[in-house]
Amino acid sequence: MGSALRRLYAWGLVRLYYEFAPFYDFVAMRISRGHWFLWGEAIIPFLVAPILELGCGTGHLQASLSRHGLRAIGLDRSPAMLLQARRRSLTLIQADSQAVPLRNGTIQTVVAIFPSPYIIAPATRAQIAQLLQPGGRLVVLLAAGKFNRARHPLWQSYADAGWQVSDPPLHINKTPLHVMIAIPPDASTP
């Protein structure tokens, strides 16, 4: 993707997260051909409470986690997205992923679904590692469909930082889902 096209795409995403947040679910469902929320629910078996969802958006995963009896907190920077999410969950925090207002070592799983580039930032990675309990992990739904994980910068950035990174096989309606499970370096060694 050319740099001008990348900038236009990033600009459009920002608009969707803020001014056009009420249309986010519609756009997500159109892009995914109606599978967006099924894909998110497919990763629930990999999650252990307490859970922190980075970039919780309009709150669909938060609602699913609640239905499964899993204690979770949703975090998003966008007040417009959180306004939509409050229809589905009340355990929400407006904050940046690099400055999460929770005590260190209080989260078993940090999860993100189709995250924006914020998750690649070293400061986000450091914040996630601090929040995780011993044995905790990061679970990210990277992509759906044909995909080369080696080309995803998130996978490489966490692996290069010493995290133990794996990708369990997962399919929904014959669509391969690419999940990254990452364990911080201090937790991955016996």
C-alpha positions as a printed NumPy array, in Angstrom:
array([[  0.   ,   0.   ,   0.   ],
       [  1.466,   3.373,  -0.985],
       [  2.151,   6.013,   1.645],
       [ -0.584,   8.347,   0.354],
       [ -3.107,   5.497,   0.432],
       [ -1.965,   4.514,   3.956],
       [ -2.422,   8.099,   5.151],
       [ -5.901,   8.261,   3.597],
       [ -6.819,   4.942,   5.234],
       [ -5.521,   6.145,   8.629],
       [ -7.423,   9.422,   8.247],
       [-10.627,   7.491,   7.476],
       [-10.184,   5.237,  10.504],
       [ -9.772,   8.21 ,  12.809],
       [-12.992,   9.721,  11.447],
       [-14.755,   6.366,  11.954],
       [-13.545,   6.131,  15.571],
       [-14.643,   9.648,  16.436],
       [-17.124,  11.636,  14.33 ],
       [-18.684,   8.596,  12.656],
       [-18.605,   6.17 ,  15.601],
       [-22.39 ,   5.555,  15.375],
       [-21.726,   3.975,  11.95 ],
       [-18.797,   1.804,  13.046],
       [-20.81 ,  -1.397,  13.51 ],
       [-22.44 ,  -1.004,  10.109],
       [-19.082,  -0.508,   8.387],
       [-17.483,  -3.43 ,  10.263],
       [-20.309,  -5.768,   9.305],
       [-20.166,  -4.716,   5.655],
       [-16.39 ,  -5.181,   5.463],
       [-16.589,  -8.619,   7.121],
       [-19.669,  -9.768,   5.182],
       [-21.549, -10.137,   8.451],
       [-18.916, -12.104,  10.371],
       [-17.207,  -9.358,  12.41 ],
       [-18.801, -10.204,  15.756],
       [-18.545, -13.98 ,  15.233],
       [-14.818, -13.561,  14.652],
       [-14.465, -11.637,  17.907],
       [-16.408, -14.237,  19.879],
       [-14.236, -17.018,  18.422],
       [-11.266, -15.961,  20.556],
       [-13.137, -16.184,  23.867],
       [-11.777, -19.705,  24.6  ],
       [ -8.26 , -18.19 ,  24.67 ],
       [ -9.189, -15.596,  27.314],
       [ -8.882, -15.957,  31.091],
       [-10.336, -13.371,  33.485],
       [ -9.654, -10.775,  34.592],
       [ -9.509,  -9.419,  31.056],
       [ -8.608,  -6.007,  29.673],
       [ -9.741,  -5.29 ,  26.127],
       [ -7.632,  -2.643,  24.424],
       [ -9.58 ,  -0.682,  21.82 ],
       [-12.969,  -2.036,  22.913],
       [-14.747,   0.077,  20.307],
       [-18.505,  -0.247,  20.442],
       [-18.422,  -2.934,  23.151],
       [-19.478,  -6.124,  21.383],
       [-16.723,  -8.277,  22.865],
       [-17.423,  -6.752,  26.289],
       [-21.056,  -7.864,  26.014],
       [-20.017, -11.368,  24.907],
       [-17.548, -11.701,  27.768],
       [-20.247, -10.671,  30.229],
       [-22.644, -13.29 ,  28.783],
       [-19.903, -15.905,  29.319],
       [-19.472, -14.794,  32.942],
       [-15.963, -13.443,  32.353],
       [-14.908, -10.347,  34.283],
       [-13.587,  -7.782,  31.814],
       [-12.816,  -4.099,  31.417],
       [-12.985,  -2.321,  28.076],
       [-10.577,   0.491,  27.273],
       [-10.746,   2.957,  24.397],
       [ -9.369,   6.442,  23.713],
       [-12.414,   7.547,  21.768],
       [-15.254,   9.016,  23.843],
       [-17.522,   8.53 ,  20.816],
       [-16.792,   4.792,  20.712],
       [-17.295,   4.479,  24.466],
       [-20.639,   6.235,  24.148],
       [-21.694,   3.447,  21.777],
       [-20.134,   0.78 ,  24.04 ],
       [-22.059,   1.954,  27.12 ],
       [-25.177,   0.388,  25.572],
       [-23.482,  -2.979,  26.063],
       [-21.199,  -2.592,  29.078],
       [-20.573,  -0.311,  32.014],
       [-17.055,  -1.549,  32.836],
       [-15.304,   0.86 ,  30.503],
       [-12.332,   3.186,  30.792],
       [-11.446,   6.097,  28.553],
       [ -7.664,   6.035,  28.386],
       [ -4.662,   5.507,  26.168],
       [ -3.143,   2.013,  25.87 ],
       [  0.195,   3.431,  27.016],
       [ -1.224,   4.831,  30.272],
       [ -3.813,   2.379,  31.568],
       [ -5.151,   3.482,  34.974],
       [ -5.042,   0.008,  36.528],
       [ -2.606,  -1.472,  39.041],
       [  0.276,  -3.485,  37.646],
       [ -0.117,  -7.253,  37.802],
       [ -3.93 ,  -7.209,  37.955],
       [ -4.868,  -8.577,  34.509],
       [ -4.656, -12.189,  33.344],
       [ -5.417, -11.524,  29.66 ],
       [ -5.085,  -8.42 ,  27.538],
       [ -7.055,  -8.786,  24.317],
       [ -7.362,  -6.754,  21.129],
       [ -9.415,  -7.455,  18.022],
       [ -8.097,  -6.137,  14.696],
       [ -6.122,  -3.463,  16.558],
       [ -4.833,  -0.199,  15.186],
       [ -1.078,   0.44 ,  15.016],
       [ -1.018,   1.7  ,  18.643],
       [ -0.451,  -1.873,  19.78 ],
       [  2.934,  -2.062,  18.047],
       [  4.357,   0.862,  20.03 ],
       [  7.051,  -0.185,  22.54 ],
       [  5.275,   1.876,  25.236],
       [  2.057,  -0.12 ,  24.69 ],
       [  3.976,  -3.391,  24.827],
       [  5.635,  -2.28 ,  28.09 ],
       [  2.274,  -1.255,  29.571],
       [  0.756,  -4.635,  28.666],
       [  3.678,  -6.483,  30.288],
       [  3.256,  -4.431,  33.48 ],
       [ -0.487,  -5.058,  33.679],
       [ -0.24 ,  -8.824,  33.253],
       [ -0.276, -11.175,  36.207],
       [  2.382, -13.901,  36.3  ],
       [  1.401, -16.363,  33.575],
       [ -0.738, -13.738,  31.848],
       [ -0.831, -13.175,  28.112],
       [ -1.806, -10.964,  25.245],
       [ -4.334, -12.341,  22.748],
       [ -4.768, -10.49 ,  19.466],
       [ -7.084, -11.304,  16.586],
       [ -4.826, -10.113,  13.77 ],
       [ -6.744, -10.956,  10.622],
       [ -9.341, -13.115,   8.92 ],
       [ -8.907, -14.908,   5.605],
       [ -5.69 , -15.372,   3.66 ],
       [ -2.858, -13.868,   5.624],
       [  0.889, -14.126,   6.103],
       [  1.596, -13.561,   9.794],
       [  5.306, -13.11 ,   9.125],
       [  4.446,  -9.913,   7.276],
       [  2.416,  -8.47 ,  10.134],
       [  4.502,  -5.887,  12.017],
       [  2.784,  -6.694,  15.324],
       [  3.916, -10.317,  15.254],
       [  7.484,  -9.353,  14.458],
       [  7.66 ,  -6.517,  17.014],
       [  6.595,  -8.741,  19.91 ],
       [  8.814, -11.634,  18.799],
       [ 11.791,  -9.279,  18.424],
       [ 11.132,  -7.961,  21.954],
       [ 11.516, -11.497,  23.323],
       [  7.855, -12.376,  23.809],
       [  6.924, -16.026,  23.238],
       [  4.532, -15.765,  20.279],
       [  2.237, -18.49 ,  18.955],
       [ -0.732, -18.801,  16.624],
       [ -3.331, -21.44 ,  17.454],
       [ -5.37 , -22.726,  14.51 ],
       [ -8.856, -21.236,  14.364],
       [-11.584, -21.263,  11.703],
       [-15.073, -19.771,  11.649],
       [-17.392, -20.637,   8.76 ],
       [-14.403, -21.928,   6.765],
       [-12.564, -18.632,   7.241],
       [ -9.154, -18.932,   8.88 ],
       [ -8.693, -16.527,  11.779],
       [ -5.167, -15.479,  12.662],
       [ -4.736, -15.176,  16.401],
       [ -1.505, -14.146,  18.075],
       [ -0.924, -15.233,  21.645],
       [  2.068, -13.527,  23.225],
       [  3.625, -14.142,  26.618],
       [  6.102, -11.614,  28.046],
       [  9.735, -12.716,  28.28 ],
       [  9.811, -12.923,  32.098],
       [  6.676, -15.107,  32.16 ],
       [  7.689, -17.445,  29.322],
       [ 10.805, -18.835,  30.977],
       [ 10.44 , -21.493,  33.7  ]])
